[in-house]
Amino acid sequence: MNYYARRTLTLLLTMLFIVVLTFSVFRIMPGNPALTILGVEATDEQIAMLEAKLGTDRPLGEQFIDWIRGIAILDFGESLRFSEPVLDLIAARLPVTFSLAVLAMAITVCVAIPLGILAARTKGKLVDMVVSIGTQIGLAVPSFWMGIILILVFGLTLKWVSVSTYVGWSESPLFALRSLLLPAIALAIPQIAIVVRYLRTTMLEQLNLDYVRTARSKGLPEKDVHYRHVLKNALLPVITIIGIHFGELLAGSLVIEQVFTLPGFGSLLITAIGNRDYPLVQGLVLIIAFTVITINFLVDLSYRWLDPQIRLK
């Protein structure tokens, strides 16, 4: 079995495990879901009707088969709170959360990689110390608190951006970008600190290896040694970290969306939990989990380009 086949099989098995886990968690929770949703004053007839709608009045085997069949055709059921298909509700909020996470990741990569290289090349110098202090601060400051500071400084004091109005991409890409810029920066700052420190460490490790001394002995310029040889090898573990942290950005965006009142997954998930909208909560959990798994799958595939040795495995 070749590299791509193994990775694809792992992806499918992981997705299947997430589906089974999500189904099981919501079924083994103590209490009657219909009674939890309707309250103790609900009549037996109302409870029976909601159980039939949720499908919890049938054997677990039948419920699981219907659950798998629905996911296969992208049918996650109907929201109890909004009386709309779960997938439609998620699709309406997806552009906000996903674009926020992608923008935060883009900021992280564009800022962290140059800073990490700069810190490695200036080890022990003033620039390296300044970068190290900045990363310590970035690690210590929570994203939601940084978001509040950004709102106070750039939204309320300087009034450079509007922090209470979200403009969709279809209406104006420029204003949509402005709406997401501050929350993306708030999400990116801790990730920048992590990537900078990790890249600095991996580059310093690579600089001590034999192939670097060989490249220097051949008379290669220091710039070529750093960018053509060291950086490519140092990026392999860094890309792993970036892929893992993309999932953290998706999770962190749920909190940041509340700080900046963005109409993304965050407000939808809180509404679903508050109203005990189990089909909607299940759908959101699956979509977020599938997105994170897919991103990590793509990261695995990128190894073949970054590390030639993987092509032989």
LINWOFEN-V334517 format. One line per field, one symbol per residue. ss: DSSP state (A for helix, B for strand, O for the rest). phi: phi as a letter, one per 30 degrees, with the letter a starting at -180 (. if undefined). burial: # if it has 9 or more other C-alpha atoms within 8 Angstrom, else .. A space follows every 50 residues. Layout:
ss=???
phi=???
burial=???
//
This chain:
ss=OOAAAAAAAAAAAAAAAAAAAAAAAAAAOOOOAAAAAAOOOOOAAAAAAA AAAAOOOOOAAAAAAAAAAAAAOOOOOBOOOOOOBAAAAAAAAAAAAAAA AAAAAAAAAAAAAAAAAAAAAOOOOAAAAAAAAAAAAAAAOOAAAAAAAA AAAAAAAOOOOOOOOOOOOOOOAAAAAAAAAAAAAAAAAAAAAAAAAAAA AAAAAAAOOAAAAAAAAOOOOAAAAAAAAAAAAAAAAAAAAAAAAAAAAA AAAAAAAAAOOOOOAAAAAAAAAAOOOAAAAAAAAAAAAAAAAAAAAAAA AAAAAAOAAAAAO
phi=.dedddddddedddddddddddddedccddjcedddddjddddddddddd ddddiddcddddddddddddddchccjcdddchbeeddddddceeddddd dddddddeddcddddddddddceicdddddddddddddddcddddddddd dddcccddhdbcccbccddddaeddddddcddddddddeddeddddddde dddddddcddddddddddideeddddcccddddddedddedddddddddd dddddddddchcdcdeddddddddchddedddddddddddddddddddde ddedddbedddcc
burial=.....###..#..##..##..##..........#####...#....##.# ##...#......##..##.##...######...####.##..######.# #.###.###.###.######.#....###.##.###.##.#.##.###.# #####.......#..####..##.########################## ####.#.....##.##...#...####.########.##########.## .#########.########..##...##########.##########.## #.##.##......
//
